[in-house]
Amino acid sequence: MAEFLPLWLFAGVCVCLLFGYPVAFSLGGTALIFAAVGSLFGTFDGVFLEALPNRLFGIVRNETLIAVPLFVLMGVLLEKSKLAERLLESMAMLFGSMRGGLGISVILVGMLLAASTGIVGATVVTMGMISLPTMLRRGYDPALATGTICATGTLGQIIPPSIALVLLGDVMSNAFQKAQLEMGIFSPKTISVGDLFVGALIPGLILVVFYILYVIIVAWLQPHKAPAVPREELHSGSNEPLVLQLFKGLLPPLILIFAVLGSILTGVATPTEAAGVGALGAALLAWASGKLSLKTLKEAVHSTTKVTCMVFMILIGASLFSLVFRGFGGEELIQDFFSQLPGGVVGAMIVVMLLMFFLGFILDFIEITFVVVPIVAPVLLAMGLDPVWLGIMMAINLQTSFLTPPFGFALFYLRGVAPPEVKTQSIYKGVLPFIIIQLVVLLMLSIWPDLATWLPEQVYAD
């Protein structure tokens, strides 16, 4: 019975979450209760809790995690500057006159917005409020419109600079070092957030291309679902030439995105330093658009503080949970379980991906990254898997989970801002083809891991 205490600990956390308790306190509180009871009956090794002060000190001085509030601030400021509205107008002028053109515009704008904000919820809500009424007014099928917006919004999970990749990169780095020590390998090689950023570029672009191809195919086979918009209706009402309008709408965010990603790819800046550049650039864009007031700045800082506090509180709770889990022998239990699975590393990978997929129905990516990944990643990496490939597979897997009915977070975000006439059934129906697309990309990554590993090897080659 005692050997299964780690599983009971995990089940206890799930019960607390189902009762609606905050994630951070569910993790930490449940762990402390189990540790106290386990100490009384002699089933818990309290030595592990002695590492808690050092673990917490390491969290607050982790330079990589400083990128989180900076990227969040960047995204909030861009949202306040009405960037998405100008981007959608510019893209619609380019593609709106062709069948499916408005859907293509939404995908491209969502991609840029995902690269700008890095937050799934913010992208889905923003695109839902701006583009969904326009698509419905132009005669788009509600299922196609809502599916496109939900799928595009989840690109914030994989398109760098993504908050999910920042957190996942930090956790994977620790897991990689731990796996090397367990294998007796003493190598200077490390895994950074920049590796995941670079590794996510090709899979992220493949997803965008497949989304666009799907919209084009639907518009070609069923024109009534994605009609073209008459050219005269695409004019924004401005007397400026079309080229100048496109230039003003597209150039500022593109410069900001290339400044952030380019500085990381060229090695000029670390992800944390690039996040600082992004936050400053977003503030300048908001100022240039006349949207940067003292009130706006206070709201942006307040939102950033709330998100940052949530992330770090969950990380502290997850660290306590992880230590208690190890104290009950949870790591050995996981290793024994994986070693006995049929299929070896392939079987272990399938089990982990399925577990994370279903946990994505009830947990956000932050909890899964801080709780599940530190437990399973060292075991998988010790089996010989590439850390960059594993990180990208996990990110796309969670992205698919957030899109899957009936519990996908992206569906709830869009349902909250969609007009009442849009049925929930239409949203569920609309995302199914995009789920299939993401599963196809996951299969492609499984068959050709170089899709995730080739570019980092080229960029960071000595």
DOGUBA-610103 format. One record per residue: residue number from 1; y negated, z negated, x negated of N, C-alpha, C in turn. Coordinates in steps of 0.2 Angstrom, whole numbers. Each point is the difference from the previous one (the first is absolute). Layout:
N
  lomar    nc2    nc3    nc1   cac2   cac3   cac1    cc2    cc3    cc1
    NUM      Y      Z      X      Y      Z      X      Y      Z      X
...
//
This chain:
462
  lomar    nc2    nc3    nc1   cac2   cac3   cac1    cc2    cc3    cc1
      1      6      0     -4     -6      0      4     -6      0     -4
      2      0     -4     -6     -6     -1     -4     -2      7     -3
      3      5      4     -2     -2      7     -3     -4      4      4
      4      0     -1      7     -3      4      5     -7     -2      2
      5     -2     -6     -4     -7     -3      2     -5      5     -1
      6      0      4     -6     -6      5      0      0      5      6
      7      5      2      3      0      4      6     -3     -4      6
      8      2     -7      0     -3     -4      6     -8     -1     -2
      9     -2      0     -6     -7     -1     -2     -4      7      3
     10      3      5     -1     -3      7      2      0      0      8
     11      5     -2      3      1      0      7     -6     -5      3
     12     -1     -6     -4     -5     -5      3     -7      3      0
     13     -1      4     -5     -7      4     -1     -1      5      6
     14      6      3      2      0      5      5     -2     -3      7
     15      4     -6      1     -1     -4      6     -8     -2      1
     16     -3     -3     -6     -7     -2      0     -4      6      2
     17      1      6     -3     -4      6      2      1      2      7
     18      6     -1      3      1      2      7     -4     -5      4
     19     -1     -6     -2     -4     -5      4     -8      1     -1
     20     -1      5     -4     -7      2     -1     -4     -4     -5
     21      3     -4     -4     -3     -3     -6     -3      5     -5
     22     -5     -2     -3     -3      4     -6      5      1     -5
     23      1      7     -3      5      1     -5      0     -4     -6
     24     -6     -1     -3     -1     -4     -6      3     -7      1
     25     -2     -3      5      2     -7      2      7     -1      2
     26      3      6      3      7      0      2      4      0     -7
     27     -2      4     -4      4      1     -7      0     -7     -4
     28     -6     -2     -1     -1     -6     -4      3     -6      4
     29     -2     -1      6      2     -6      4      8      0      1
     30      3      5      1      7      0      1      4     -1     -7
     31     -3      3     -5      3     -2     -7     -1     -7     -2
     32     -5     -3      2     -1     -7     -2      5     -5      4
     33      1      2      7      4     -4      4      7      1     -3
     34      2      6     -1      7      1     -3      1     -4     -7
     35     -5      1     -4      0     -3     -6      1     -8      0
     36     -4     -3      5      0     -7      1      7     -2      2
     37      3      3      5      7     -1      3      5      1     -5
     38     -1      5     -4      5      2     -5      0     -5     -5
     39     -5     -3     -2     -1     -5     -5      4     -6      2
     40     -1     -2      6      3     -6      3      8      0      0
     41      3      6      1      7      1      0      2      3     -7
     42     -4      1     -5      2      2     -6      2      7     -1
     43     -2      4      5      1      8      0     -5      4     -3
     44     -6     -3     -2     -6      4     -2     -1     -3     -7
     45     -1      5     -5     -2     -2     -7     -8      0      0
     46     -3     -6      0     -7     -1      0     -4      3     -6
     47      4      2     -6     -3      2     -6     -4      6      2
     48      2      4      5     -3      7      1     -7     -2      2
     49     -2     -5      4     -6     -1      3     -5     -2     -6
     50      2     -2     -5     -4     -2     -6     -4      6     -3
     51      3      6      2     -3      6     -2     -6      2      4
     52     -1     -3      6     -5      2      5     -7      0     -3
     53     -2     -6     -3     -7      1     -3     -2      6     -4
     54      5      1     -5     -1      6     -4      0      6      4
     55      4      1      5      1      6      4     -7      1      4
     56     -3     -6      3     -6      1      3     -6      2     -4
     57      0     -3     -6     -5      1     -5      0      7     -2
     58      7      3     -1      0      7     -2     -2      5      6
     59      1     -2      6     -3      4      6     -7      0     -1
     60     -4     -5      0     -7      0      0     -3      3     -6
     61      3      1     -5     -3      3     -6      3      7     -2
     62      4      2      5      3      7     -1     -6      5      1
     63     -1      4     -5     -5      5      0      1      6      5
     64      7      1      0      2      6      5     -2     -1      7
     65      1     -7      2     -2     -1      7     -7      0      2
     66     -4      0     -5     -8      0      1     -1      7      3
     67      4      5     -1     -1      6      3      0      0      8
     68      4     -5      3      1      0      7     -7     -1      3
     69     -4     -6     -1     -6      0      4     -5      6     -2
     70      0      2     -6     -4      6     -1      1      6      4
     71      7      2      0      2      6      4     -1     -2      8
     72      1     -6      2     -2     -1      7     -7      0      1
     73     -5     -2     -4     -7      1      1     -2      7      0
     74      3      4     -5     -1      7      0      2      3      7
     75      5     -1      3      2      2      6     -4     -2      6
     76     -2     -6      0     -4     -2      5     -7      3      0
     77     -3      0     -6     -7      4     -1      1      7      2
     78      5      3     -1      1      7      2      0      1      7
     79      4     -5      3      0      0      8     -7     -1      3
     80     -3     -4     -3     -7     -2      3     -5      6     -1
     81      1      4     -5     -4      6     -2      1      6      5
     82      5     -1      4      2      6      5      2      6     -4
     83      4     -1     -5      3      5     -4      4      4      3
     84      5     -3      4      5      4      4     -3      5      5
     85     -5     -2      3     -3      4      5     -3      7     -3
     86     -3     -1     -6     -3      6     -3      5      4     -3
     87      6     -3     -3      5      4     -2      4      4      5
     88      1     -3      6      3      3      5     -4      6      3
     89     -7     -1      0     -4      6      2      0      6     -5
     90      0     -2     -6      1      5     -5      6      4      0
     91      6     -4      0      7      3      1      0      4      6
     92     -2     -2      5      0      4      7     -3      6     -1
     93     -6      0     -3     -4      7     -1      5      5     -4
     94      4     -3     -5      4      4     -4      6      3      4
     95      3     -4      3      7      1      3      0      1      8
     96     -5     -3      3      1     -1      7      1      7      4
     97     -3      5     -3      1      7      4      7      3      0
     98      4     -3     -4      7      2      0      5     -4      5
     99      5      2      2      5     -4      4      2     -5     -4
    100      0     -6      2      2     -6     -3     -5     -2     -6
    101     -5      3      0     -5     -2     -5     -3     -7      0
    102     -1     -2      6     -3     -7      1      5     -5     -2
    103      7      1      1      5     -4     -2      0      0     -8
    104     -1      6     -3      0      0     -7     -6     -3     -3
    105     -5      0      3     -6     -3     -2      1     -8      0
    106      3     -2      6      2     -8      0      4     -2     -6
    107      5      4     -1      5     -2     -6     -4      0     -6
    108     -4      5     -2     -4      0     -6     -5     -6     -1
    109     -3     -1      6     -5     -5      0      4     -7     -1
    110      5     -1      4      4     -6     -1      3     -1     -7
    111      1      6     -3      3     -1     -7     -6     -3     -5
    112     -6      3      1     -6     -2     -4     -2     -7      2
    113      1     -2      6     -2     -6      2      5     -5     -2
    114      6      2      0      6     -5     -3     -2     -1     -8
    115     -2      6     -3     -1     -1     -7     -7     -4     -1
    116     -4     -1      5     -6     -3     -1      1     -8      2
    117      4     -1      5      0     -7      3      7     -4     -3
    118      5      4      0      7     -3     -2      3     -5      5
    119     -3      0      6      2     -5      5      3      4      6
    120      6     -1      2      3      4      6     -4     -2      6
    121     -1     -6      2     -3     -2      6     -7      3      1
    122     -4      0     -6     -6      2      1     -1      8      1
    123      5      3     -3      0      8      0      2      2      7
    124      6     -3      3      2      1      7     -5     -1      5
    125     -3     -6      0     -5     -2      5     -7      5     -1
    126     -2      1     -6     -6      4     -1      2      7      3
    127      5      3     -2      2      7      2      1      0      7
    128      3     -5      3      2      0      7     -7      0      4
    129     -5     -4     -2     -6      0      4     -4      6     -1
    130      0      3     -6     -4      6     -1      3      7      2
    131      6      1     -1      3      6      1      5      1      6
    132      3     -6      3      4      1      5     -4      2      7
    133     -6     -2      1     -3      2      6     -2      8     -1
    134     -2      2     -6     -2      7     -1      6      4      1
    135      6     -2     -3      6      4      1      2      1      7
    136      0     -5      4      2      0      7     -5      4      4
    137     -6      0     -2     -6      4      4      1      7     -2
    138      3      2     -6      1      7     -1      7      2      2
    139      3     -3      4      7      2      3      6     -1     -4
    140      0     -4     -5      6     -2     -4      5     -4      4
    141      6      1     -1      5     -4      3      0     -7     -2
    142      0     -5      4     -1     -7     -2      5     -2     -5
    143      6      2      1      5     -2     -5     -1      3     -7
    144     -2      6      0     -2      3     -7     -6     -3     -3
    145     -5     -2      4     -6     -3     -2      1     -7     -3
    146      4     -4      4      1     -7     -2      5      0     -6
    147      5      4      0      5      0     -5     -4      2     -7
    148     -4      5      0     -4      2     -6     -4     -6     -2
    149     -4     -3      4     -4     -5     -2      4     -6     -3
    150      5     -2      3      4     -6     -2      3      2     -7
    151      3      6     -1      4      2     -6     -5      0     -5
    152     -6      3      1     -5      1     -5     -3     -7     -2
    153     -1     -5      5     -2     -6     -2      4     -4     -5
    154      7      1      1      5     -3     -5     -1      2     -7
    155     -3      6     -1     -1      2     -7     -3     -5     -4
    156     -4     -4      3     -3     -5     -4      5     -5     -4
    157      6      1      2      5     -4     -3      2      3     -7
    158      0      7      0      2      3     -6     -5      4     -4
    159     -5      2      3     -5      4     -4     -5     -5     -4
    160      0      1     -6     -4     -5     -4     -7      2      0
    161     -5     -5      0      2     -7     -2      2     -4      6
    162      6     -2      0      3     -4      6      0     -7     -1
    163     -2     -5      4      1     -7     -1      7     -2      0
    164      4      4      4      8     -1     -1      2      1     -7
    165     -2      5     -3      2      2     -6     -2     -5     -6
    166     -6     -2      1     -3     -5     -4      5     -7      0
    167      1     -2      6      4     -6      0      7      1     -2
    168      3      6      2      7      2     -2      0      1     -7
    169     -5      3     -3      0      1     -8      1     -6     -3
    170     -4     -5      2      0     -7     -4      7     -3      1
    171      3      0      6      6     -3      1      6      4     -4
    172     -1      6      0      5      4     -3      0     -1     -8
    173     -6     -1     -2     -1     -1     -8      4     -7     -2
    174     -1     -5      4      3     -6     -1      8      0      1
    175      2      4      5      7      1      1      3      4     -6
    176     -3      5     -2      2      4     -6      1     -4     -6
    177     -5     -4     -2      1     -5     -5      6     -4      0
    178      1     -3      6      5     -5      2      7      4     -1
    179      0      6      2      6      4      0      2      1     -7
    180     -5      2     -4      1      1     -7      3     -6     -4
    181     -3     -6      2      2     -6     -4      8     -1      2
    182      1      1      7      7     -1      2      5      4     -4
    183     -2      6     -1      4      5     -3      0     -1     -8
    184     -4     -4     -3     -1     -1     -7     -3      5     -3
    185     -5      3      3     -4      6     -3     -7     -3     -1
    186     -2      1     -6     -7     -2     -2     -4      6     -2
    187     -3      3      5     -4      6     -1     -7     -1      2
    188     -4      3     -4     -8      0      2     -2      3      6
    189      5      4      3     -2      4      6     -1     -4      5
    190     -6      2      4     -1     -4      6     -2      5      6
    191      0     -3      6     -2      4      6     -6     -2      2
    192     -5      4      2     -7     -2      2     -1      3      7
    193     -5     -2      3     -3      2      6     -1      8     -1
    194     -3      2     -6     -2      7     -1      6      4      0
    195      6     -2     -2      6      4      0      2      1      8
    196     -1     -5      4      2      2      7     -5      4      3
    197     -7     -1     -2     -5      5      3      2      7     -2
    198      1      1     -6      2      7     -2      7      3      3
    199      5     -5      0      6      2      3      0      2      7
    200     -5     -3      4     -1      1      7     -4      6      2
    201     -3      3     -5     -4      6      1      4      6      3
    202      5      2     -3      4      6      2      4     -2      7
    203      3     -5      1      3     -2      6     -5      0      6
    204     -6     -3     -2     -5      0      5     -2      7      2
    205     -1      4     -5     -3      7      2      6      4      4
    206      6     -1     -2      5      3      4      0     -2      7
    207     -1     -7      1      0     -2      7     -6      4      4
    208     -6      0     -3     -6      3      3      2      8      1
    209      3      3     -4      2      7      0      5      1      6
    210      5     -4      1      5      0      5     -4     -1      7
    211     -4     -5      0     -4     -2      6     -3      7      3
    212     -4      3     -5     -4      6      2      5      5      2
    213      5      1     -3      5      6      2      3     -2      7
    214      1     -6      1      2     -1      7     -5      1      5
    215     -6     -2     -1     -5      2      5     -1      8      1
    216      0      3     -6      0      8      0      5      3      4
    217      7     -3     -1      5      3      4      0     -2      7
    218     -2     -6      2     -1     -1      7     -6      4      3
    219     -5      1     -3     -6      4      2      3      7      1
    220      4      3     -4      2      7      0      5      1      6
    221      5     -5      1      5      1      5     -2     -2      7
    222     -5     -5      0     -2     -3      6     -8      0      0
    223     -3      5      0     -8      0      0     -3     -5      4
    224      2     -1      6     -3     -4      5      0     -7     -2
    225      4     -2     -5      0     -7     -3     -6     -1     -5
    226     -2      5     -3     -5     -1     -6     -4      6      0
    227     -4      1      6     -5      6      0     -5      0     -5
    228     -3      6     -1     -5      1     -5     -7     -2      4
    229     -5     -2     -4     -6     -2      3     -5      6     -1
    230     -4      2      5     -4      6     -1     -5     -2     -5
    231     -2      5     -4     -5     -1     -6     -6     -3      2
    232     -3      3      6     -6     -3      2     -1     -7      1
    233      6     -3      2      1     -7      2      0     -4     -7
    234      2      3     -5      1     -4     -6     -7     -2     -4
    235     -5      4      2     -7     -1     -3     -2     -7      1
    236     -2     -4     -5     -2     -7      1     -7     -1      3
    237     -3      5      1     -7      0      3     -5      0     -5
    238      2      0     -7     -5      0     -5     -2      7     -2
    239     -7      1     -2     -2      6     -2      2      2     -7
    240      3     -5     -4      2      2     -7      6      5      0
    241      0      4     -5      5      4     -1      7     -3      0
    242      5      3      2      7     -3      0      2     -2     -7
    243     -1      4     -5      2     -2     -7     -3     -7     -2
    244     -7      0      2     -3     -7     -2      3     -6      4
    245      1      2      6      3     -6      4      7     -2     -3
    246      4      5     -2      7     -2     -3     -1     -3     -6
    247     -5      2     -4     -2     -3     -7     -2     -7      1
    248     -4     -2      5     -2     -7      1      5     -4      3
    249      5      3      4      5     -4      3      6     -2     -4
    250      1      5     -5      7      0     -4     -2     -3     -7
    251     -5      2     -3     -1     -2     -7      0     -7     -1
    252     -4     -4      3     -1     -7     -2      7     -4      0
    253      4      0      5      6     -3      0      5      3     -5
    254      0      6     -1      4      3     -5     -2     -2     -7
    255     -6     -1     -1     -2     -2     -7      2     -7     -1
    256     -1     -4      5      2     -7      0      8     -1     -2
    257      4      4      4      7      0     -1      2      2     -7
    258     -3      5     -2      2      3     -6     -2     -5     -6
    259     -6     -3      1     -2     -5     -5      5     -6      0
    260      2     -2      5      5     -6      0      7      2     -3
    261      3      6      3      6      2     -2      0      3     -7
    262     -6      4     -1      0      3     -7     -1     -5     -6
    263     -3     -5      2     -1     -5     -6      6     -4     -1
    264      5      0      5      6     -3     -1      5      5     -4
    265      0      6      3      5      5     -3     -2      2     -7
    266     -6      0     -2     -2      1     -7      0     -6     -5
    267      1     -5      3      1     -6     -4     -7     -3     -2
    268     -5      2      3     -7     -2     -1     -1     -7      2
    269      3     -2      6      0     -6      3      6     -3      3
    270      1     -6      0      6     -3      4     -1      0      7
    271      5      0      4     -1      0      8     -5     -5      2
    272      0     -6     -3     -5     -5      2     -7      2     -2
    273     -1      3     -6     -7      3     -2     -2      5      5
    274      5      5      2     -1      5      4     -2     -2      7
    275      3     -6      2     -2     -3      7     -7     -2      0
    276     -2     -3     -6     -7     -1      0     -5      6      0
    277      2      5     -3     -4      6      1      0      3      7
    278      6     -1      3      1      2      7     -5     -4      5
    279      0     -6     -1     -4     -5      4     -7      2     -1
    280     -3      1     -6     -7      2     -2     -1      7      3
    281      4      4      0     -1      7      2      0      0      8
    282      4     -4      3      0     -1      7     -7     -3      3
    283     -2     -5     -4     -7     -2      2     -5      5     -1
    284      0      4     -5     -5      5     -1      0      5      5
    285      6      2      2      1      5      6     -3     -3      6
    286      2     -6      2     -3     -4      6     -8      0     -1
    287     -2     -1     -5     -8      0     -1     -3      6      1
    288      4      6     -3     -3      6      0      0      3      8
    289      5     -3      3      0      3      7     -4     -5      5
    290     -4     -4     -3     -4     -5      4      3     -5      4
    291      7     -1     -2      4     -5      4      0     -7     -3
    292     -3     -1     -6      1     -6     -4     -6     -5      1
    293      1     -4      5     -5     -5      1      3     -7     -2
    294     -4     -5      1      2     -7     -2      6     -2      5
    295     -1      2      6      5     -2      5      7      3     -1
    296     -1      7     -2      7      4     -2      3     -3     -6
    297     -4     -2     -5      3     -3     -6      3     -6      1
    298     -3     -5      5      3     -6      1      7      1      4
    299      0      5      5      6      1      4      5      2     -5
    300     -1      5     -5      5      3     -4      2     -6     -5
    301     -4     -4     -2      2     -6     -5      5     -5      4
    302     -2     -1      6      4     -4      5      7      2      1
    303      0      7      2      7      3      1      4      0     -7
    304     -3      1     -5      3      0     -7      3     -7     -1
    305     -4     -5      1      2     -6     -2      6     -2      5
    306      0      1      6      5     -1      5      7      3     -3
    307      0      6     -1      6      4     -2      2     -3     -7
    308     -4     -1     -5      2     -3     -6      3     -7      0
    309     -3     -4      4      3     -7      1      7      1      3
    310      0      4      5      7      1      3      5      2     -5
    311     -2      5     -4      5      3     -5      2     -6     -5
    312     -5     -4     -2      2     -5     -5      3     -6      3
    313     -1     -2      6      3     -5      3      8      2      1
    314      1      6      2      7      3      1      3      0     -7
    315     -3      2     -5      3      0     -7      2     -7     -2
    316     -5     -5      1      2     -7     -2      6     -3      4
    317      0      2      7      6     -2      4      6      3     -2
    318     -1      7     -2      6      3     -2      3     -2     -7
    319     -5     -2     -4      2     -3     -7      4     -7      1
    320     -2     -4      5      4     -6      1      6      1      3
    321      1      5      5      6      2      3      5      3     -5
    322     -3      4     -5      4      3     -5      4     -5     -5
    323     -4     -5     -1      2     -6     -5      5     -4      4
    324     -1     -2      6      5     -3      4      7      4      1
    325     -1      6      1      5      5      1      5      0     -6
    326     -4      0     -6      4      0     -6      3     -7     -2
    327     -3     -5      3      3     -7     -1      6     -1      4
    328      1      4      5      6     -1      4      5      5     -2
    329     -1      4     -6      5      5     -2      0      6      3
    330     -6      2      3     -1      6      4      1      6     -4
    331     -2      0     -7      0      6     -4      7      2     -1
    332      4     -5     -2      7      1     -1      4      2      6
    333     -2     -2      6      3      2      6     -1      8      1
    334     -7      2     -1     -1      7      1      3      4     -5
    335      1     -2     -7      3      4     -5      8      1      2
    336      3     -6      2      7      1      2      1      4      6
    337     -5      0      4      1      4      6     -1      8     -2
    338     -5      1     -4     -1      7     -2      6      3     -4
    339      3     -5     -4      5      3     -5      7      1      4
    340      0     -3      6      6      1      4      0      6      5
    341     -6      3      1     -1      5      4      3      6     -2
    342      4      4      5      3      6     -2     -6      5     -2
    343      1      5     -5     -4      5     -1     -5     -2     -6
    344      1     -6     -3     -4     -2     -5     -8      0      1
    345     -3      3     -5     -8      0      1     -2      3      6
    346      4      6      2     -2      4      6      0     -5      6
    347      6     -3      1      1     -4      5     -5     -6      1
    348     -2     -3     -6     -5     -5      0     -7      2      2
    349     -1      6     -3     -7      3      2      0      2      8
    350      5      2      3      0      2      7     -1     -7      4
    351      3     -5     -2      0     -6      3     -7     -3      0
    352     -3      0     -6     -7     -2     -1     -5      4      4
    353      1      6      0     -5      5      4      1     -2      7
    354      6     -1      3      1     -1      7     -3     -7      2
    355      1     -5     -5     -3     -7      1     -8      1      1
    356     -3      3     -5     -7      0      0     -3      4      6
    357      4      6      2     -2      4      6      0     -5      6
    358      5     -4      1      0     -4      6     -5     -6      0
    359     -1     -2     -6     -5     -6     -1     -7      3      1
    360     -1      6     -1     -6      3      1     -2      0      7
    361      4     -1      5     -1     -1      7     -4     -6      2
    362      2     -5     -4     -3     -7      1     -5     -3     -5
    363      1      3     -6     -5     -2     -6     -4      5     -2
    364     -6     -2     -3     -5      5     -3      3      1     -7
    365     -3      6     -3      2      2     -7     -1     -6     -5
    366     -5     -4      2     -2     -5     -5      5     -5      0
    367      3     -3      5      5     -5      0      7      3     -3
    368      1      6      2      6      4     -3      0      0     -7
    369     -6      2     -3     -1      1     -7      1     -6     -4
    370     -3     -6      3      0     -6     -3      6     -4      1
    371      4      1      5      6     -4      1      6      4     -1
    372      1      6      2      6      3      0      1      4     -7
    373     -5      3     -2      0      4     -7      2     -4     -6
    374     -3     -6     -1      1     -4     -5      8     -2     -1
    375      3      0      6      7     -3      1      5      6     -2
    376     -2      6      3      5      6     -1     -2      4     -6
    377     -6      1     -2     -2      5     -5      3     -2     -7
    378      0     -6     -2      4     -1     -7      7      2      0
    379      3     -1      6      8      1      0      0      8      0
    380     -4      4      4      1      7      0     -2      3     -7
    381     -5     -3     -3     -3      3     -7      5     -2     -5
    382      4     -6      1      5     -1     -5      6      5      0
    383      1      3      6      5      5      1     -2      7     -3
    384     -6      0     -3     -2      6     -3     -5      5      4
    385     -3     -2      6     -4      4      3     -7      0     -3
    386     -4      6      1     -6      0     -3     -5     -4      4
    387     -4     -4     -3     -5     -4      4     -5      4      4
    388     -3      5     -3     -5      4      4      4      4      6
    389      5      3     -1      4      3      5      1     -5      6
    390      3     -6     -2      2     -5      5     -7     -2      3
    391     -5     -1     -3     -6     -2      3     -3      5      5
    392      1      6     -1     -3      6      4      5      0      6
    393      7     -1     -1      5      1      5     -2     -6      5
    394     -1     -6     -2     -2     -6      4     -6      1      4
    395     -5      3     -3     -7      1      3      1      5      6
    396      4      6     -1      1      5      5      4     -3      6
    397      5     -4     -2      5     -3      5     -4     -4      4
    398     -5     -5     -2     -4     -4      4     -5      4      4
    399     -2      6     -3     -5      4      4      4      3      6
    400      6      2     -1      4      2      6      2     -5      5
    401      1     -6     -2      1     -6      4     -6     -1      4
    402     -6      0     -3     -6     -1      4     -2      5      5
    403      4      5      0     -1      6      5      5      0      5
    404      6     -4     -1      6      1      5     -1     -4      6
    405      1      3      6      0     -4      6      6     -4      1
    406      0     -6      3     -6     -2      4     -5     -5     -3
    407      2     -2     -6     -4     -5     -4     -5      2     -5
    408      0      6     -1     -4      2     -6     -8     -2      1
    409     -2     -3     -6     -7     -2      0     -5      5      2
    410      1      6     -3     -5      5      1      0      2      8
    411      5      0      3      0      1      7     -4     -5      4
    412      0     -6     -2     -4     -6      3     -7      1     -1
    413     -2      2     -6     -7      1     -2     -3      6      4
    414      4      6      1     -3      5      4      0     -1      7
    415      5     -4      3      0     -2      7     -6     -4      2
    416     -2     -4     -5     -6     -4      1     -6      3      1
    417     -1      7     -3     -6      3      1      1      7      4
    418      6      1      2      1      7      4     -3     -1      7
    419     -2      5      3     -2      0      7      5     -2      4
    420     -1     -3      6      5     -2      5      5      5      2
    421     -3      6      1      4      6      2      5      2     -5
    422      0     -2     -6      5      2     -5      6     -5      1
    423      6      2      2      5     -4      1      4     -2     -6
    424      2     -6      0      4     -3     -6      6      5     -2
    425      3      2      5      5      5     -1     -2      6     -4
    426     -6      2      2     -2      6     -4     -1     -1     -8
    427     -2     -6     -1     -1     -2     -7      7     -1     -3
    428      5     -3      3      6      0     -3      3      7     -1
    429      0      4      5      2      7     -1     -3      4     -5
    430     -7     -1     -1     -3      4     -5      1     -2     -7
    431      2     -6     -2      2     -2     -6      7      2     -3
    432      4      1      5      7      2     -2      1      5     -5
    433     -4      6      1      1      5     -5     -3     -2     -7
    434     -5     -4      0     -3     -2     -7      5     -5     -3
    435      4     -4      4      5     -5     -3      5      4     -3
    436      2      6      3      5      4     -3     -2      3     -7
    437     -7      2      0     -3      3     -6      1     -5     -6
    438     -2     -6      2      0     -6     -5      7     -1     -3
    439      5      0      5      7     -1     -2      2      6     -5
    440     -2      6      2      1      6     -4     -3     -1     -7
    441     -6     -3     -1     -3     -1     -6      4     -5     -4
    442      2     -6      3      4     -5     -3      7      3     -2
    443      3      5      3      6      3     -2     -1      4     -6
    444     -6      4      0     -2      4     -6     -1     -5     -6
    445     -3     -5      1     -1     -5     -6      7     -3     -2
    446      4     -1      4      7     -2     -2      4      5     -4
    447     -1      6      2      3      6     -3     -3      2     -7
    448     -7      0      1     -4      2     -6     -5     -6     -2
    449      2     -5     -4     -4     -5     -1     -6      2     -5
    450      1      6     -3     -6      2     -4     -6      1      4
    451      0      1      7     -6      1      4     -4     -6     -1
    452      3     -6     -1     -4     -6     -1     -1     -2     -8
    453      4      2     -4      0     -2     -7     -3      5     -5
    454      0      6      2     -2      5     -5     -7     -1     -2
    455     -5      0      5     -7      0     -1     -2     -7     -4
    456      3     -6      1     -2     -5     -4      2      1     -7
    457      6      3     -1      2      1     -7     -4      5     -4
    458     -3      5      4     -5      5     -3     -6     -4     -2
    459     -3     -3      5     -6     -3     -1     -1     -6     -5
    460      6     -4      0      0     -5     -5      4      1     -6
    461      2      6     -1      4      2     -6     -4     -2     -6
    462      4     -2     -5     -4     -2     -7     -1      6     -4
//
